[in-house]
Amino acid sequence: MWIYEYRNSTTASWNPLYAFYDIEFSEADFGVMNWFTGCLPLSPQRDNVLVIKFLRRARDDDSGKEVYGKRMLVNGTVKENLGGKTVVLQEFRTEVERVEALEECFGIQLSTEKAGIRGWRTELRGSNDDSQV
């Protein structure tokens, strides 16, 4: 098992965020995992929209690529951490704005999926009429 952990400085404690397994999963396995993360009241995925993109670049010694930071979408905020300090890049209040940020900041293009968040507690409702996607 691989565990993705993060810390925001070299003196901060490591925080586990996600586990990755080196085993094959079946469709039934994914059904159980998705039910657990989507329905269990204690699951943070139930109340938050979270996207993480690891930023990579060529290593100085030409031995491949390295992760030098990460960009995160957390609910209505896009943040970036380039190795020590998290900076807010963008904040938004509507689903239209969030869908645009998914494309611009993460390269994720949604089509019919845009309406899938309607009515859920994680929907950004904004205060104007253009909040519907």
Stockholm file with secondary structure:
# STOCKHOLM 1.0

chainA/1-133         MWIYEYRNSTTASWNPLYAFYDIEFSEADFGVMNWFTGCLPLSPQRDNVLVIKFLRRARDDDSGKEVYGKRMLVNGTVKENLGGKTVVLQEFRTEVERVEALEECFGIQLSTEKAGIRGWRTELRGSNDDSQV
#=GR chainA/1-133 SS CEEEEECSSTTSCCEEEEEECSSCCCHHHHHHHHHHHHHCTTCGGGTCCEEEEEEEEECTTSSSEEEEEEEEEETTEEEEESSSCEEEEEECSBHHHHHHHHHHHHCCCCSGGGGGGTTSTTCCBCSSGGGCC
#=GC SS_cons         CEEEEECSSTTSCCEEEEEECSSCCCHHHHHHHHHHHHHCTTCGGGTCCEEEEEEEEECTTSSSEEEEEEEEEETTEEEEESSSCEEEEEECSBHHHHHHHHHHHHCCCCSGGGGGGTTSTTCCBCSSGGGCC
//
